[in-house]
Each structure stands twice: as C-alpha cells, then as structure tokens.
Amino acid sequence: PAYSRLAIPVGQIAEEAKTPMIATTASNPNVTAGRSFVYRVSFSDNEQGPLLAALVAGELNSSTAAIIYQADDIYSSYLASGIMAYWEYLNNSLAAFVSFNKTNIEESNFETQASEIAKANASVLFAPIQGQQVSGVINAIEKAGWHGIIVGGDGWSESDIFLKECGKACEGAYFSANFISDGSVGYSKRFVDKYVATYGVMPSDKAALAYDAMNLIKEGLEQNGQWTCDLSQNRVNLERGIQNITNFQGVGGDIHSFDANGDPVDKCITIGRVSNTSEPTFLYRYCAGSL
C-alpha cells in the first residue's frame, strides 16, 4: 500500500501470514517496525522529519517556524512530531504547533488554524499534510495574512492534486518526495521516458516506487534461488532473498541495504519546489549524512 494508514494494518496481516509485503510510499515507521516480512522502498518519517528540519535551518537559513498538521491522520501527526523534535533539538524557536481534523476538512473550514499561524508570525511554515488538504489549508493561511516560506512533506508529492487547486498560494513552496520526474538522469530518466511514451503523462512518485517494489521482488526471487512445491516455504525464501539484497538501483533512489526492520539504510529524500508549471521543479537530494 502507498498510504501509512492502510499499510500498517495490511502489514500486520502479511506478517501473520508470513507473506512478504513491500510498501511503496508509506513512510510511517510502524509500517515495518517489529515485522520480519514487511519492507518499504521509501524513506521513513524517522529520517524525513529531521531532514526537513535540518533543511530549513541550514539551506533556508531560518530559525523561527510554525507547524500545521492533521491530528487524526497517522502520517501527518507522526511527521509533525518528528519535525518539531528535531527543530527544537537544533535550538530553534517553534512559534506555533497547530492542528486540524477530519471535521475541518469536511467543512472546508481552517479559519481558526490560519489565524493562529498568522499571529505566530514565523518565517517558515511546516505543513506535513496530505496532498488533498494542501489547497484548503494554504489558501486559508494566505487569506489570514501570513506570507512566508512553506515546507511540505512527501504527502505533497501528488502534484496532480494540489498544484492545480492551490494556485499561486503554493508557488515557491518546498516539499520532500521520493521521486520527482524533473531532473531525472540515467536509469531514472530512462524510466521517465518509457513511462511517458506508454501513458502520455509524467510518472508520480507512487508509480516510480511501485516499479522499484516490483523489481525488488524480482531480485529477491533471483537472490534466493531455492524454490519448492511448498508455498509457505517459498514465501520464507523470498523474504530471505529480499533481506539479502544490496546495492539495488532504484528509480526512486538506490537502496544500499535493508536494516532489521526492513527499511532502506540511509535513504535520501528528494527536495522539490512548486513552480507555476504543471510539474514541480527538482532542487536536490538531501541525505541523512547531512544531519
């Protein structure tokens, strides 16, 4: 599954059935934690939160921030907490930590939260929220009178959803992703070219990581090579094959190896910026070694 709220319960079923599962863009640590048969090809929020905080403090040279997040969404709330913890670890000032919930979304009402953000007068706003909520939240904050640097998480990477709806309020905003078509080179560029030739549109990060997940399964099958008529044993053999994979070349970034939880070791995040075109602009990759 692509979303953490789905990948966590599905992962539990896969673990109990001893059937290998590879999550694509689901980034919450609980997707894989304590599970031998569950892997992911994306970075985890344990890496993403600190990297986003470090990016703003270092590359964007900012020291005062506010955070807005969805309290009843496991992805948004966990990532927001991770950003806050590392931001404060860097001895920076957190001017506001503001939440909304499903009711706000259903009523399209973010006025109270937007007012709190505007009054905080921070130079940067972290918005680790799902792409579907970006337009309503960011436009409400702009309407409340706040104008500054906006930084989203990988939930923003569904560009076809938020870029068209958010409009000028989101132009210039930064966000993290596993993959951005713009700036692709080598192996990733060949994937982009073939995808566009086949489907007529640029691939999303979900498409890129689904491709990587399928290739991991293929390599896991090749790595083990011990197959019997026993389906249960074959599942175990496949899990062992995936665990033993090293130096995997992926469209969404290379995977050098997996840790004990099934997470890629030191997976880099891609930083993009919203432009006035239909596709975000690639800026650079930001890696755990930068912390």
N, C-alpha and C positions, 0 to 999 in steps of 0.2 A: 504493500500500500504506500501511497505517496504522502498521506497525512498522518501525523503522530496519533491523533485521536482514534484513528482506525488501526494503525499499525501496532499499537500497544496491545489491544485485545486479540487481534489476529495473530500476533506473535506468540501470545500465550497458548493459543490453540495449536500453532505449529510446533511449539516446544513440547507440549504434552503428547503430540503425535509423532515426535522425533522426525519431523519433516523440515528440511532446510527452507528458510524464507530469507529473501533479500529485500529489505525496504529500500525504496528509491530516494525520495526527498524528505522522508520523515526524520526529523532531527532531534526529537526529544530523547534524552539518554535512557529513559525507561523502555524504549522500543527494544533495546538489546540487553539491558542490564540483567545479569544473572541467567542468561539464556544461551545455551550452547549451540542451538540450531538456528539462531536468528542473527543475521548480518545486515549491514547497511552499506551503501556506496556513497552516501553524502557525509559531510562533516556532522558532528553532533553539536548540540547547543552548549555543551560544556566547553567547546572550542569557540563557537560563534560569538557568545556573549562577551568574553574577554577581548576577542579580536576586534569587535565593533567598538568597544570602549577605548581600546588602545589606538584604533584608527582615528577616532575623534580627538583624543588627547594629543596624539602625535602629529599625524598627517594634516589634520584640520586645525590644530593648534587652539583648541577650545578647552575651557576649564569649568564652565557652568552649563548644566544640562537639565532638561526635564524629560520624563518618560511617560508615554501613554500606552496602555495595553488593555487587552480584554481579559478580565479576571476569570471568566468561566470558560476560557479556552486554554487547554493544557500547553499547547505550543507557545502562545503569546505570554502567558503568565510566567512560565519557566524561563523563557528567554529574557523577559524583562527583569526578572530577579537576578539572572546571571550578569546582565549589563550593569545593573545597579551595584552589585557586589564588587565587580572589578573597577568600576568607575570610582567608587569610594576608596578602594584599595590604592588607587593612584592619587589619593588625597585631593580629588576634585569635588566641586560643590554640586549637590543634587538639589535643584530648586523646587521640583515637584515630581511626585510619583502618583499619577492619575490613572484610574481605571474606568472602564465601561463594561457593560454586559450585554447579554442577548436582547434584553428589553430595549436598550438604547438602539440597537441595530434594527429591531423590528419597527420601532417608531421613528427611525432616522433622526434621532434627537441626541446630539452631542454638545448642546449649548453649555451645560454646566461644566463639562470637562474642558471645553475650549476656553471658557472664561478663566478657569484655574491655570491653564497653560499660559494664557496671555498675561495674567497677573504675575506669574513667576518670572517673566521677562528673562528667560535663559537664552543663551546664544545658540544652543543646539537642542533639537527635539529628537529623541529616540522614539521611533514608532514601530516596535516589533509586533506587528499585527498582520492578519491575513489580508491578501490582496483584495478580497471582496469588500473590506472595510476601509480601504485607503481613501477612496474618493470622499466619502461622507465625513470621515474624521478630519482629514487635512483641510478640506474646504471650510469646515466649521471653524477650525482654528485660525485660518487666514481671515475669515469673516469677523472673528473676535478681535482681530488687530495684531496678531503675532506674526512676525516675518523674520525668519532666520534659517539656519541650516537644518535640514531634515535628514535623518538617517533611518532607513528601514531595515528589516531583516530579510531572510530569504523567502518569507511569505509574500514579499512584494514581487517576486520574480515572475508571477503570472501577468506579464506585461499586457497581454491582450485584454485583461480585465480592467486594470487600474489606469493605464495610460490614457485610454480614450475617455474615461469617465472623469478622471481627476483634473485633466486640463492643465492650465497654467499654474495652478496652486502646487503642483508636484514637479514642475520643471526645475531641474538643477538638483533635485534630491538624490542622495546617495542610498544605495542598498546593497546587501550581500546576496550572493547567489552561488550555486554550484557550477553554473554554466551560463555564459552569455554568448550568443551567436557572433556578435560584433567582436572583432579582434581575434577570432579563431585562426590558428595556424596549424600546419602539419596534419596530424591524424584527425584532430577536431575539425579542421577546415574541410577535409575530405568528407567527413560525416555530414557537415552542414550542406555541402554542395549536393550530395546524393539525396539528402532529405528534401531539399528544396526542389530538386528535379523530379522527385517522386510525388510529393504532396503539394507543391506550389506555395508553401509558407515556410517561414523560418522555424527551426525546432525550438521548443521551450526547454527549460532545464529538466522538466519531467520526462520529456522524450529522450533527452541525452542520457539521463541516468537510468532510464528503463533499458536503453540499449546497452549501457555498461553492465547492468544487472544480468541481462541475458548472456552477455559474453563471459561474465564471471561463472555462471552456471556451466557454460560450455567448457571453460578452462578447468573448472572443478571436476567435471566428468573426465577430462583428459588427464588431469593430475593423478587421479586415483588409479584408474585402470583395473579395479577389482570388482567385477560385476557377476552376480549370481542370479538365480531364479527367485531369490528371497527379496521381496520388495523392501521389507523393513531394513534388512542389512544394506541394501543398495542406498537407502536414504542416509544411513550412517556413513557409508563410504563416500557419498557425495559431500557431506558436511566436512569430513576429514580432508577431502580434496580442496574445498574452498578455503579451509583454515590454513592450508599449506601454500596457498598462492602468494607469490612475492613479485614485486616489480610489474604489476599489472598496468598496462597502458589503457587509460580510460578517456573517453570524450570529455567527461566532467572532471578531469584531473587524474593523475597517476595515483595508484594505491600501492605503496611500498610493501605493506603487510597489514594483517589484522591483529588487534590486541585480543585479550582473553574474552572481552565482551562482544567481539565480532564487529568492532568499529575500525575504520581505516586509521592507521597511525599517522599523526601529523598531517591530516588532510588540509589543504589550503582552502581559503574562501576567495571567491571572485568578487571584486567590488565594481559595481556599475553605477552609472548616473543617468537619471531620466533626462531625455532630450525632447525636443519638440517634434521628433520623428516618431514613427510607429514602433521603433525598436530602441532599447536603452543602449548607451554607449559604454563599452568596456574601458575600465581605467587600469586596474592591475590586480594581481593576486596578492593576498595578504596571508602569511603563514604563521604557524604557532611559534616559529623561531623568532618572529618579530617582537614577541612579548618580553 
